[in-house]
Amino acid sequence: MASANDIEDVWDDEDPEGEVTESNEDPVERLRIITDKRQEPLRIDKFIMNKLEGATRNKVQQIIEEGFLLVNNEVVKSNYRVRPNDTIVIFETRRPESQEVIPENIPLNIHYEDDALMVVNKPAGMVVHPGCGNYTGTLVNGLSYYLQQEQVDLENLSRVGLVHRIDKDTSGLVVIGKKEEAMSLLAAQFKKHTVHRRYIALVWGDLAEDEGTIQVHIGRNLRFRKIMDAFPDGDYGKDAITHYKVLERFNYVTLVELRLETGRTHQIRVHMKYIGHPLFNDATYGGDRIVKGTVFNKYKQFIDNCFTILRRQALHAKELGFTHPVTNEWIQFDSEVPTDIAEVLDKWRAYTGGMTKQLRQKLDNV
Protein backbone atom coordinates (compact mmCIF):
# COMPACT_ATOMS: atom_id res chain seq x y z
CA MET A 1 0.00 0.00 0.00
CA ALA A 2 1.31 3.45 -0.90
CA SER A 3 1.65 6.15 1.70
CA ALA A 4 -0.09 9.52 1.65
CA ASN A 5 3.39 10.98 2.08
CA ASP A 6 4.17 9.79 -1.44
CA ILE A 7 1.99 12.61 -2.71
CA GLU A 8 2.46 15.00 0.19
CA ASP A 9 2.14 18.19 -1.84
CA VAL A 10 -1.26 17.12 -3.11
CA TRP A 11 -2.74 16.78 0.36
CA ASP A 12 -2.32 20.42 1.48
CA ASP A 13 -5.78 21.54 2.63
CA GLU A 14 -5.11 25.05 1.39
CA ASP A 15 -1.79 26.41 0.30
CA PRO A 16 -0.56 28.18 3.47
CA GLU A 17 1.42 30.52 1.33
CA GLY A 18 -1.56 32.18 -0.29
CA GLU A 19 -0.95 32.73 -3.98
CA VAL A 20 1.20 30.10 -5.60
CA THR A 21 3.90 31.05 -8.03
CA GLU A 22 3.42 30.03 -11.61
CA SER A 23 5.59 26.98 -12.24
CA ASN A 24 5.27 26.90 -16.04
CA GLU A 25 5.71 23.14 -15.68
CA ASP A 26 3.31 20.35 -16.51
CA PRO A 27 1.94 18.56 -13.44
CA VAL A 28 4.04 15.66 -12.18
CA GLU A 29 2.52 12.20 -12.12
CA ARG A 30 3.00 10.83 -8.61
CA LEU A 31 0.84 7.70 -8.57
CA ARG A 32 -0.71 5.49 -11.27
CA ILE A 33 -3.14 2.65 -10.57
CA ILE A 34 -4.73 0.29 -13.09
CA THR A 35 -7.68 -1.49 -11.54
CA ASP A 36 -8.06 -5.24 -11.70
CA LYS A 37 -10.25 -6.78 -14.35
CA ARG A 38 -12.40 -8.14 -11.52
CA GLN A 39 -12.75 -4.77 -9.78
CA GLU A 40 -16.20 -4.31 -8.26
CA PRO A 41 -17.92 -0.89 -8.46
CA LEU A 42 -16.65 1.33 -5.64
CA ARG A 43 -16.68 5.08 -5.10
CA ILE A 44 -13.39 6.58 -6.24
CA ASP A 45 -12.79 8.37 -2.92
CA LYS A 46 -13.18 5.13 -0.95
CA PHE A 47 -11.03 3.27 -3.47
CA ILE A 48 -8.14 5.75 -3.09
CA MET A 49 -8.44 5.71 0.72
CA ASN A 50 -7.95 1.95 0.60
CA LYS A 51 -4.89 2.34 -1.59
CA LEU A 52 -3.16 5.18 0.28
CA GLU A 53 -2.19 4.60 3.86
CA GLY A 54 -2.97 7.61 6.03
CA ALA A 55 -5.20 9.37 3.49
CA THR A 56 -8.42 10.85 4.87
CA ARG A 57 -11.64 11.00 2.90
CA ASN A 58 -11.62 14.80 3.06
CA LYS A 59 -8.14 14.98 1.55
CA VAL A 60 -9.01 12.49 -1.18
CA GLN A 61 -12.15 14.42 -2.10
CA GLN A 62 -10.11 17.61 -2.21
CA ILE A 63 -7.65 16.33 -4.80
CA ILE A 64 -10.53 14.96 -6.85
CA GLU A 65 -12.33 18.32 -6.70
CA GLU A 66 -9.22 20.23 -7.72
CA GLY A 67 -8.56 18.00 -10.70
CA PHE A 68 -5.38 16.36 -9.42
CA LEU A 69 -6.89 12.94 -10.05
CA LEU A 70 -7.87 11.64 -13.47
CA VAL A 71 -9.65 8.43 -14.42
CA ASN A 72 -8.95 7.35 -17.98
CA ASN A 73 -7.65 10.88 -18.66
CA GLU A 74 -10.91 12.46 -17.49
CA VAL A 75 -11.80 14.53 -14.43
CA VAL A 76 -14.39 12.74 -12.28
CA LYS A 77 -16.44 13.49 -9.19
CA SER A 78 -16.05 11.81 -5.82
CA ASN A 79 -19.08 9.62 -6.42
CA TYR A 80 -17.60 8.10 -9.58
CA ARG A 81 -17.57 4.30 -9.27
CA VAL A 82 -14.35 2.60 -10.20
CA ARG A 83 -14.67 -0.04 -12.92
CA PRO A 84 -12.45 -2.87 -14.16
CA ASN A 85 -9.31 -1.78 -16.04
CA ASP A 86 -9.68 1.89 -15.08
CA THR A 87 -6.44 3.89 -15.21
CA ILE A 88 -6.25 6.23 -12.21
CA VAL A 89 -3.53 8.88 -12.08
CA ILE A 90 -2.79 11.30 -9.23
CA PHE A 91 -0.74 14.41 -9.99
CA GLU A 92 1.06 17.13 -8.10
CA THR A 93 1.59 20.48 -9.78
CA ARG A 94 4.94 21.37 -8.27
CA ARG A 95 8.26 19.76 -8.99
CA PRO A 96 10.12 18.41 -5.96
CA GLU A 97 12.01 21.41 -4.64
CA SER A 98 15.67 21.39 -3.82
CA GLN A 99 16.26 20.79 -0.12
CA GLU A 100 19.33 23.00 -0.17
CA VAL A 101 18.84 26.73 -0.63
CA ILE A 102 22.00 28.39 -1.91
CA PRO A 103 22.53 31.80 -0.25
CA GLU A 104 23.12 34.47 -2.90
CA ASN A 105 24.02 38.11 -2.48
CA ILE A 106 21.02 39.42 -4.43
CA PRO A 107 20.00 43.06 -3.86
CA LEU A 108 16.67 43.19 -2.03
CA ASN A 109 14.29 46.13 -2.03
CA ILE A 110 13.42 46.02 1.68
CA HIS A 111 10.31 48.08 2.31
CA TYR A 112 10.17 47.50 6.08
CA GLU A 113 12.04 45.45 8.66
CA ASP A 114 12.04 44.79 12.40
CA ASP A 115 13.13 41.90 14.63
CA ALA A 116 10.11 39.75 13.73
CA LEU A 117 9.49 40.30 10.04
CA MET A 118 10.40 42.11 6.86
CA VAL A 119 8.44 43.33 3.86
CA VAL A 120 10.16 43.14 0.48
CA ASN A 121 9.11 44.78 -2.78
CA LYS A 122 9.69 41.96 -5.28
CA PRO A 123 10.52 42.99 -8.86
CA ALA A 124 8.81 41.41 -11.83
CA GLY A 125 10.76 38.51 -13.29
CA MET A 126 12.00 37.18 -9.96
CA VAL A 127 10.78 33.76 -8.89
CA VAL A 128 9.91 33.63 -5.19
CA HIS A 129 10.95 30.09 -4.26
CA PRO A 130 13.52 27.70 -5.81
CA GLY A 131 11.97 24.96 -7.91
CA CYS A 132 12.47 23.03 -11.10
CA GLY A 133 14.54 25.20 -13.46
CA ASN A 134 14.83 27.99 -10.88
CA TYR A 135 17.24 26.85 -8.20
CA THR A 136 19.14 30.13 -8.06
CA GLY A 137 18.37 33.81 -8.40
CA THR A 138 15.11 33.56 -6.46
CA LEU A 139 13.85 35.75 -3.66
CA VAL A 140 14.48 32.93 -1.17
CA ASN A 141 18.11 32.65 -2.32
CA GLY A 142 18.55 36.35 -1.63
CA LEU A 143 16.72 36.14 1.70
CA SER A 144 18.89 33.24 2.80
CA TYR A 145 22.04 35.30 2.27
CA TYR A 146 20.61 38.46 3.85
CA LEU A 147 19.24 36.72 6.94
CA GLN A 148 22.54 34.92 7.46
CA GLN A 149 24.25 38.30 7.63
CA GLU A 150 21.61 39.34 10.15
CA GLN A 151 22.47 36.19 12.15
CA VAL A 152 18.92 34.85 11.92
CA ASP A 153 18.69 31.16 12.87
CA LEU A 154 17.72 29.69 9.49
CA GLU A 155 17.91 26.10 10.72
CA ASN A 156 14.84 26.72 12.86
CA LEU A 157 13.05 28.89 10.28
CA SER A 158 11.14 26.82 7.74
CA ARG A 159 11.06 27.97 4.09
CA VAL A 160 13.48 30.79 5.00
CA GLY A 161 10.57 32.72 6.48
CA LEU A 162 8.41 32.68 3.37
CA VAL A 163 4.75 33.22 4.28
CA HIS A 164 3.11 33.75 0.88
CA ARG A 165 4.07 34.02 -2.77
CA ILE A 166 3.16 36.03 -5.85
CA ASP A 167 3.71 35.06 -9.47
CA LYS A 168 7.10 35.45 -11.11
CA ASP A 169 5.95 38.25 -13.41
CA THR A 170 3.86 40.03 -10.79
CA SER A 171 5.67 42.77 -8.90
CA GLY A 172 4.95 43.98 -5.39
CA LEU A 173 4.98 43.45 -1.66
CA VAL A 174 5.78 40.17 0.07
CA VAL A 175 6.04 39.65 3.85
CA ILE A 176 8.65 37.33 5.40
CA GLY A 177 8.78 36.08 8.97
CA LYS A 178 12.21 36.25 10.64
CA LYS A 179 11.17 33.99 13.51
CA GLU A 180 9.19 30.76 13.36
CA GLU A 181 6.47 32.02 15.69
CA ALA A 182 6.04 35.22 13.71
CA MET A 183 5.94 33.24 10.49
CA SER A 184 3.25 30.90 11.83
CA LEU A 185 1.08 33.77 13.04
CA LEU A 186 1.39 35.56 9.71
CA ALA A 187 0.56 32.39 7.77
CA ALA A 188 -2.54 31.91 9.93
CA GLN A 189 -3.77 35.37 8.90
CA PHE A 190 -3.41 34.48 5.24
CA LYS A 191 -5.32 31.26 5.77
CA LYS A 192 -8.13 33.13 7.54
CA HIS A 193 -8.20 35.74 4.75
CA THR A 194 -7.73 38.63 7.20
CA VAL A 195 -4.74 40.09 5.34
CA HIS A 196 -5.35 43.26 3.31
CA ARG A 197 -4.07 42.84 -0.24
CA ARG A 198 -4.66 45.53 -2.83
CA TYR A 199 -3.39 45.14 -6.36
CA ILE A 200 -3.47 47.43 -9.37
CA ALA A 201 -3.81 46.09 -12.88
CA LEU A 202 -4.25 47.35 -16.41
CA VAL A 203 -6.93 45.28 -18.10
CA TRP A 204 -8.33 45.14 -21.61
CA GLY A 205 -11.64 46.83 -22.35
CA ASP A 206 -13.86 49.43 -20.76
CA LEU A 207 -15.61 47.93 -17.72
CA ALA A 208 -19.35 48.52 -17.65
CA GLU A 209 -19.46 49.20 -13.90
CA ASP A 210 -17.19 51.39 -11.77
CA GLU A 211 -16.88 48.64 -9.19
CA GLY A 212 -18.02 45.12 -8.54
CA THR A 213 -17.30 41.69 -7.10
CA ILE A 214 -16.36 38.49 -8.91
CA GLN A 215 -17.20 35.30 -7.02
CA VAL A 216 -16.50 32.30 -9.21
CA HIS A 217 -14.75 29.04 -8.38
CA ILE A 218 -11.20 28.62 -9.64
CA GLY A 219 -9.66 25.26 -10.45
CA ARG A 220 -7.12 23.66 -12.73
CA ASN A 221 -8.03 23.79 -16.40
CA LEU A 222 -9.60 20.48 -17.40
CA ARG A 223 -7.44 20.18 -20.51
CA PHE A 224 -4.29 22.20 -19.88
CA ARG A 225 -3.32 21.20 -16.38
CA LYS A 226 -0.69 23.87 -15.74
CA ILE A 227 -3.11 26.80 -16.02
CA MET A 228 -6.21 27.71 -14.05
CA ASP A 229 -9.78 28.35 -15.13
CA ALA A 230 -13.05 29.78 -13.80
CA PHE A 231 -15.99 27.46 -13.05
CA PRO A 232 -19.21 29.45 -12.55
CA ASP A 233 -21.30 26.40 -11.69
CA GLY A 234 -19.30 25.96 -8.49
CA ASP A 235 -19.05 22.18 -8.57
CA TYR A 236 -15.32 22.16 -9.27
CA GLY A 237 -12.39 24.11 -7.88
CA LYS A 238 -12.40 26.43 -4.88
CA ASP A 239 -14.47 29.47 -4.07
CA ALA A 240 -12.65 32.69 -4.99
CA ILE A 241 -13.69 36.29 -4.35
CA THR A 242 -12.19 39.37 -6.01
CA HIS A 243 -13.43 42.95 -5.57
CA TYR A 244 -12.56 45.47 -8.30
CA LYS A 245 -12.82 49.23 -8.66
CA VAL A 246 -12.09 51.38 -11.70
CA LEU A 247 -9.32 53.93 -11.15
CA GLU A 248 -8.84 55.34 -14.65
CA ARG A 249 -10.37 54.66 -18.05
CA PHE A 250 -8.49 54.76 -21.37
CA ASN A 251 -11.35 53.67 -23.64
CA TYR A 252 -9.66 50.46 -24.80
CA VAL A 253 -8.01 49.53 -21.52
CA THR A 254 -8.83 50.30 -17.88
CA LEU A 255 -6.71 50.76 -14.78
CA VAL A 256 -8.35 48.95 -11.86
CA GLU A 257 -7.62 48.21 -8.24
CA LEU A 258 -8.36 44.72 -6.99
CA ARG A 259 -8.82 43.50 -3.43
CA LEU A 260 -8.65 39.81 -2.64
CA GLU A 261 -10.72 37.97 -0.08
CA THR A 262 -9.20 34.64 -1.09
CA GLY A 263 -5.77 33.72 -2.44
CA ARG A 264 -6.25 31.18 -5.21
CA THR A 265 -3.62 30.45 -7.82
CA HIS A 266 -3.70 33.17 -10.52
CA GLN A 267 -6.95 34.46 -8.99
CA ILE A 268 -6.89 37.99 -10.39
CA ARG A 269 -5.74 36.89 -13.82
CA VAL A 270 -8.38 34.16 -14.10
CA HIS A 271 -11.23 36.26 -12.71
CA MET A 272 -10.52 39.20 -15.02
CA LYS A 273 -10.33 36.90 -18.03
CA TYR A 274 -13.63 35.33 -16.95
CA ILE A 275 -15.47 38.68 -17.08
CA GLY A 276 -13.94 39.47 -20.47
CA HIS A 277 -11.15 41.81 -19.34
CA PRO A 278 -7.84 39.89 -19.35
CA LEU A 279 -4.78 41.62 -17.98
CA PHE A 280 -2.78 43.68 -20.46
CA ASN A 281 0.05 41.55 -21.92
CA ASP A 282 -0.84 38.44 -19.91
CA ALA A 283 0.44 35.75 -22.26
CA THR A 284 -1.07 32.90 -20.22
CA TYR A 285 -4.63 34.22 -20.20
CA GLY A 286 -5.01 35.90 -23.57
CA GLY A 287 -3.90 39.45 -22.84
CA ASP A 288 -0.83 39.48 -25.10
CA ARG A 289 -2.83 40.44 -28.19
CA ILE A 290 -5.20 43.24 -29.15
CA VAL A 291 -8.45 42.46 -27.37
CA LYS A 292 -10.08 45.88 -27.77
CA GLY A 293 -9.29 48.70 -30.19
CA THR A 294 -9.06 49.61 -33.85
CA VAL A 295 -7.69 47.97 -36.99
CA PHE A 296 -5.41 50.91 -37.85
CA ASN A 297 -1.71 50.16 -38.20
CA LYS A 298 -0.81 53.10 -35.95
CA TYR A 299 -2.86 51.55 -33.14
CA LYS A 300 -1.21 48.17 -33.64
CA GLN A 301 2.19 49.84 -33.51
CA PHE A 302 1.20 51.66 -30.33
CA ILE A 303 0.23 48.37 -28.66
CA ASP A 304 3.46 46.72 -29.81
CA ASN A 305 5.41 49.60 -28.27
CA CYS A 306 3.51 49.14 -25.00
CA PHE A 307 4.24 45.41 -25.01
CA THR A 308 7.92 46.16 -25.58
CA ILE A 309 7.99 48.38 -22.50
CA LEU A 310 5.85 46.08 -20.35
CA ARG A 311 7.07 42.56 -21.04
CA ARG A 312 4.74 40.87 -18.54
CA GLN A 313 1.19 41.02 -17.22
CA ALA A 314 0.31 44.48 -15.89
CA LEU A 315 -0.19 43.44 -12.27
CA HIS A 316 1.37 44.91 -9.13
CA ALA A 317 0.79 44.00 -5.47
CA LYS A 318 0.65 47.59 -4.26
CA GLU A 319 -0.66 47.37 -0.68
CA LEU A 320 -0.21 44.81 2.06
CA GLY A 321 -1.66 45.04 5.57
CA PHE A 322 -1.83 42.64 8.52
CA THR A 323 -1.74 42.41 12.29
CA HIS A 324 1.82 42.50 13.58
CA PRO A 325 2.57 39.08 15.12
CA VAL A 326 4.36 40.58 18.12
CA THR A 327 2.71 43.94 18.86
CA ASN A 328 -0.79 42.87 17.68
CA GLU A 329 -1.07 46.28 15.99
CA TRP A 330 -2.39 46.68 12.46
CA ILE A 331 0.35 47.72 10.04
CA GLN A 332 -0.07 48.50 6.36
CA PHE A 333 2.37 49.22 3.55
CA ASP A 334 2.11 50.88 0.15
CA SER A 335 4.56 50.55 -2.73
CA GLU A 336 5.17 52.70 -5.78
CA VAL A 337 3.91 51.64 -9.17
CA PRO A 338 6.89 50.04 -10.99
CA THR A 339 8.48 51.91 -13.88
CA ASP A 340 7.28 49.62 -16.67
CA ILE A 341 3.61 49.88 -15.67
CA ALA A 342 3.89 53.63 -14.97
CA GLU A 343 5.44 54.28 -18.40
CA VAL A 344 2.69 52.35 -20.20
CA LEU A 345 0.02 54.22 -18.25
CA ASP A 346 1.57 57.53 -19.33
CA LYS A 347 1.53 56.35 -22.95
CA TRP A 348 -2.17 55.49 -22.68
CA ARG A 349 -2.91 58.88 -21.11
CA ALA A 350 -1.15 60.62 -23.97
CA TYR A 351 -2.80 58.40 -26.59
CA THR A 352 -6.38 58.76 -25.40
CA GLY A 353 -5.96 62.32 -24.13
CA GLY A 354 -5.01 63.47 -27.60
CA MET A 355 -8.13 62.01 -29.16
CA THR A 356 -11.26 64.10 -29.52
CA LYS A 357 -14.52 62.63 -28.27
CA GLN A 358 -15.87 62.61 -31.83
CA LEU A 359 -12.85 60.68 -33.14
CA ARG A 360 -13.01 58.24 -30.24
CA GLN A 361 -16.67 57.49 -31.01
CA LYS A 362 -15.83 57.05 -34.68
CA LEU A 363 -13.05 54.58 -33.86
CA ASP A 364 -15.36 52.65 -31.54
CA ASN A 365 -17.66 52.01 -34.50
CA VAL A 366 -14.91 50.66 -36.74
Number of C-alpha atoms within 10 A of each C-alpha: 7 14 12 19 13 13 17 11 16 24 19 12 11 13 18 20 18 20 18 21 20 19 19 13 14 15 18 14 14 14 14 14 14 14 16 12 10 9 12 12 12 14 15 23 24 17 15 21 18 14 14 17 14 12 18 17 13 13 17 23 20 23 22 21 20 19 22 23 27 19 20 13 13 13 18 17 19 17 12 14 15 21 19 13 14 16 17 19 18 21 21 20 20 20 15 12 14 13 9 9 20 17 18 17 13 16 10 14 12 14 16 12 14 9 12 17 19 16 19 19 20 24 18 21 14 17 26 24 25 21 17 14 11 15 17 17 18 22 24 25 23 20 23 22 17 18 16 12 9 11 9 16 13 16 8 11 16 15 18 25 24 22 23 20 23 27 20 20 21 22 25 26 27 22 25 24 27 24 19 18 14 20 23 16 16 26 23 16 18 22 16 11 15 16 21 18 21 19 21 23 27 27 28 26 21 19 21 8 9 13 14 14 14 15 18 22 22 25 27 22 16 17 10 11 17 16 21 21 24 25 19 14 9 14 11 21 25 20 18 21 20 19 16 22 17 20 14 16 19 18 17 18 23 23 23 20 21 25 19 21 18 22 26 23 24 20 24 25 25 25 24 21 20 17 11 15 23 29 30 31 25 20 14 15 20 16 21 19 15 17 17 14 18 15 11 10 9 10 14 15 11 14 21 15 13 20 19 13 14 18 18 23 26 28 29 27 25 22 19 20 17 19 17 16 18 12 9 9 10 11 12 14 15 15 16 12 16 16 11 17 22 14 15 20 19 10 16 21 14 12 13 15 11 10 11 10 11 9 9 13 12 10 13 13 8 9
